[in-house]
Amino acid sequence: MKAHCLFNTRVVTSERAFVQIVIWHLPAPLRGSSYSFKYRLALVVDGVCVLRYDNEAGKGDHRHAGAIEQAYAFVSPQQLMADFQHDVQRWRDEHGHS
């Protein structure tokens, strides 16, 4: 089985911001993971990535909120999307972006 892209989209949310979501199903787990997904979800505002969820081989699941990096507990692609969307909305509410 080859890697299969499940989701790859970039949505412009305002003239200053966009969201990019990329999720792959892999033939085998990444080094340090117990599941077969590779992902990168990002909110970019004024050319700066202000929120990102990703998993790197050997580094594992984590989220970046500005300069802060925290571990993230991956459950499923669906939960990942829901968690990211929740954080995007919270970021917009806190920073006055619609």
C-alpha positions as CSV (number, residue, x, y, z in Angstrom):
1,M,0.0,0.0,0.0
2,K,1.2,3.5,-0.8
3,A,0.6,6.6,1.2
4,H,-2.8,8.0,0.4
5,C,-3.8,11.7,0.9
6,L,-7.1,11.8,2.8
7,F,-7.4,15.5,2.9
8,N,-5.5,18.4,1.4
9,T,-7.2,21.8,1.4
10,R,-6.4,25.4,1.8
11,V,-9.3,27.7,2.7
12,V,-9.0,31.5,2.7
13,T,-10.9,32.6,5.8
14,S,-10.3,36.4,5.3
15,E,-8.1,38.6,3.3
16,R,-5.5,38.3,6.0
17,A,-5.8,34.6,6.9
18,F,-6.1,31.0,5.6
19,V,-6.3,27.5,7.0
20,Q,-4.4,24.6,5.5
21,I,-5.2,21.0,6.3
22,V,-3.2,18.0,5.1
23,I,-3.8,14.5,6.3
24,W,-2.1,11.3,4.9
25,H,-2.8,7.7,5.6
26,L,0.5,5.9,5.5
27,P,1.3,2.2,4.9
28,A,3.0,2.1,8.3
29,P,3.2,4.3,11.4
30,L,5.8,7.0,11.6
31,R,8.8,6.4,13.8
32,G,7.5,7.0,17.4
33,S,3.8,6.6,16.5
34,S,1.3,3.8,17.0
35,Y,-1.0,4.8,14.1
36,S,-0.6,5.3,10.3
37,F,-1.4,9.0,9.8
38,K,0.8,12.0,9.0
39,Y,-0.8,15.4,9.4
40,R,-0.3,19.2,9.3
41,L,-3.1,21.6,10.1
42,A,-2.2,25.3,10.2
43,L,-3.8,28.7,10.7
44,V,-1.8,31.4,9.0
45,V,-2.5,35.1,9.6
46,D,-0.6,37.9,7.9
47,G,1.9,35.4,6.6
48,V,2.7,34.0,10.1
49,C,1.7,30.6,11.3
50,V,-0.2,31.3,14.5
51,L,-1.6,27.8,15.2
52,R,-0.3,24.4,13.9
53,Y,-0.9,20.8,14.7
54,D,1.5,18.3,13.3
55,N,3.4,15.1,13.9
56,E,7.0,14.6,12.8
57,A,8.8,11.3,12.7
58,G,10.5,10.8,16.0
59,K,9.0,14.0,17.5
60,G,5.4,12.8,17.8
61,D,2.1,14.6,18.0
62,H,2.1,18.3,19.1
63,R,0.5,21.6,18.6
64,H,2.1,25.1,18.2
65,A,0.2,28.1,19.5
66,G,2.5,31.0,18.6
67,A,5.9,30.2,20.1
68,I,4.4,27.7,22.5
69,E,4.7,24.0,21.7
70,Q,2.6,21.4,23.6
71,A,2.1,17.7,23.3
72,Y,-1.2,16.7,21.5
73,A,-3.0,13.4,22.2
74,F,-4.0,12.1,18.7
75,V,-7.2,10.0,18.8
76,S,-8.5,10.0,15.2
77,P,-8.4,12.2,12.1
78,Q,-12.0,13.3,12.9
79,Q,-11.1,14.3,16.5
80,L,-7.9,16.1,15.2
81,M,-10.1,18.2,12.8
82,A,-12.6,19.0,15.6
83,D,-9.8,20.0,18.0
84,F,-8.1,22.1,15.4
85,Q,-11.3,23.8,14.4
86,H,-12.1,24.5,18.1
87,D,-8.6,26.1,18.6
88,V,-9.0,28.2,15.4
89,Q,-12.3,29.6,16.6
90,R,-10.8,30.3,20.0
91,W,-7.8,32.0,18.5
92,R,-10.1,34.2,16.3
93,D,-12.3,35.1,19.3
94,E,-9.3,36.0,21.4
95,H,-7.6,38.1,18.7
96,G,-10.7,39.8,17.3
97,H,-10.7,38.0,13.9
98,S,-13.9,36.9,12.3
